[in-house]
Every structure is written in structure tokens, then in C-alpha cells.
Amino acid sequence: MNQKLKAVIIEDEKNICHFIERVLSAEAYRTFTASTAADGLSVIASQCPDIILLDLGLPDMDGMEVIRRVREFSHTPIIVISARIQEDEKVAALDAGADDYITKPFGTSELMARIRTALRHSRQTTASAAVYCCHGLVIDFEKRLITLNGNEIHLTQIEYKLVSFLAKNAGKVLTYDYLIKQIWGPYSDNNNQILRVNMAHIRRKLEKNPAEPEYIFTETGVGYRMREE
């Protein structure tokens, strides 16, 4: 089980590092640890891991900078594990290129679930899946066709771009600003209102109860996450 998967843990708190290492070793991961950013970047470059678990509060460099440097040469999923609970910290980490964000303290089940999600998303992105299918919702990207329980759903061009982009990144939190730049362009105004209005229209068309969505979830103050297949 997962015998060939490699994980790099960059964490300067020994107890937490050992805990994560034990959890991953029990799941048959090969683990590599580093207590500084410099050592972590060196290990990532040499080992080409499948997953990176990163603390933000490192002694020699802020974790945000580590994310940026990794993204210069690798698309390996990065899960931030941090005691920083402020929404702006989460947004900054995700915008910098992290795939997910776990707040300390955390449990074994949550950690492994987040890792599985990040790995699945990475494989789906690599495979460039032509169809998203989840609980009756089917999106055929080549045909630009959306059906819900067999019935075609008619979306505006912007609504379709939003839904298809979220679906192609299913399981990953996409921040408000990132979505706005991807859908409306890099020079668009960072006004979340137009995004929220379009999302409200989408939910009315896709969800049985827009107040309790089944497909597109709101990460309050951060962004949106599409349900995984």
C-alpha cells in the first residue's frame, strides 16, 4: 500500500515531525524530514517526493517563501500544516501555490484524508480527465456539456467557465482572488461581489438547496472547493 510514495516533512517542532513521520510510515510512505527551509528545499530537489508537508514557522525562512521556491521547479502537492489560524494566512499560502492547509492541532484521519485528496487531484490534473462525474452531476469538458441526473443544465459562458474550472481542480480550495484572475483575467478588479453573484446563480441551477450545497462548498473568507468525484 503506497509503498513507492515519498513524503517530505519540513517541520522544526520535533514532536509534530515525529508524529507525522510515524503516521506516514504506518501507511508505507518513505519519509524524509527537515527542520529548516534550506534542508527541506535540498531534500525536495534530490528526492522528487509525491507530497510535501510544510510548516510555515521555520527558523531560517518563512514557509510562504518555501512554497514560492518549490513552485519554481515542481508541481508536487504541498499541504501546509501550521498553527496560524488567520484566514489571510490561509489565503496567502494557497495563492502562493499550496494545495491545502491544515491547522494545528490535527488528527491522523484528517491528515491522511487531506493527503489522499491532494494526491488524487495531482493525478487527475496530470491525466487531464475529459469528464467530471459526481453524484449525478456530469461535466463533459470537450463537449462543454453539463447534465444533472440526466437533464442538461444551461449556464452562461462565465458560469460554465467557473464550474468547469472548479471541477478540473475538484477537492482543492481555490481562493477568491485566484478564481477572479483565472475567469476574468489578470488585470480584473479584485471585487468578490461579481464572483459571489455568479456563484449564487450557479447554485440555484445545480443545488437542490443552495443554502446547503452538495457540489460547490464555500471556505469562508478564503474561496470555494468543488466536491471530488
C-alpha positions, 0 to 999 in steps of 0.5 A: 500500500503506497509503498513507492510514495515519498513524503517530505516533512519540513517541520522544526517542532520535533514532536509534530515531525515525529508524529507525522513521520510515524503516521506516514510510515504506518501507511508505507510512505518513505519519509524524509524530514527537515527542520529548516527551509534550506534542508527541506528545499535540498531534500525536495530537489534530490528526492522528487517526493509525491507530497510535501508537508510544510510548516510555515514557522521555520527558523531560517525562512518563512514557509510562504517563501518555501512554497514560492521556491518549490513552485519554481521547479515542481508541481508536487502537492504541498499541504501546509500544516501550521498553527496560524489560524488567520484566514489571510494566512490561509489565503496567502499560502494557497495563492502562493501555490499550496494545495491545502492547509491544515491547522494545528492541532490535527488528527491522523484521519484528517491528515491522511484524508487531506493527503489522499485528496491532494494526491488524487487531484495531482493525478487527475490534473496530470491525466487531464480527465475529459469528464467530471462525474459526481453524484449525478452531476456530469461535466463533459469538458470537450463537449462543454456539456453539463447534465444533472441526473440526466437533464442538461443544465444551461449556464452562461459562458462565465458560469460554465467557465467557473464550474468547469474550472472548479471541477478540473481542480475538484477537492482543492480550495481555490481562493477568491482572488485566484478564481477572479484572475483565472475567469476574468483575467489578470488585470480584473478588479479584485471585487468578490461581489461579481464572483459571489453573484455568479456563484449564487446563480450557479447554485440555484441551477445545480443545488437542490438547496443552495443554502446547503450545497452538495457540489460547490462548498464555500471556505469562508473568507478564503474561496470555494472547493468543488466536491471530488468525484 
